[in-house]
Amino acid sequence: MMIRAEFAFKDEEEIVKTIYESIKAERAEGIDKKRSSVDLALNGNTLSVYMSGEDILRLRAVANTWLRLLKIADEMVHVVKGCDTHGF
């Protein structure tokens, strides 16, 4: 039985697109697609992340990894954006 989770992240369209571009390659790296999967969808200012796992433990591991990756990407985009506005 596959268990699924969906997360939607909203921000300025430019920020969401940058986050999407920075993480999309990770989707294909070293994932056992029989046991878990991650799909991404970009729609304007919303990034949707669809995750599934063969059991709750696998889904939790996938969610932990991807939510951490998204958090770091979001933080880095905002840091870089802050540097642009401060003239660094």
C-alpha positions, 0 to 999 in steps of 0.5 A, a space after each residue: 500500500 502506498 501512502 501519500 502526502 502533498 505540500 504546497 508552498 506559496 511565495 513570490 513567483 520569482 522566489 518559488 521558481 528559483 526554489 523549484 529550479 534549485 531542487 528539481 534535479 534532486 528528484 532523480 538522484 538515488 531514489 528507489 522508485 518502487 519504495 518512494 517517489 517525489 513529484 514537483 509541480 510549479 504553478 505561478 506562485 505555488 510549488 506543489 510537492 507530492 510524496 509517496 512511500 510504501 509505508 509510513 516510515 518511508 514516507 516520513 523519511 522522504 518528507 523529512 528529507 524534502 522538507 529540509 531541502 525546501 527549507 534550505 533552498 527557501 532560506 538561501 533564496 531569501 539570503 541572496 535576495 537580501 544581499 541584492 537589496 543591501 548592495 553586497 
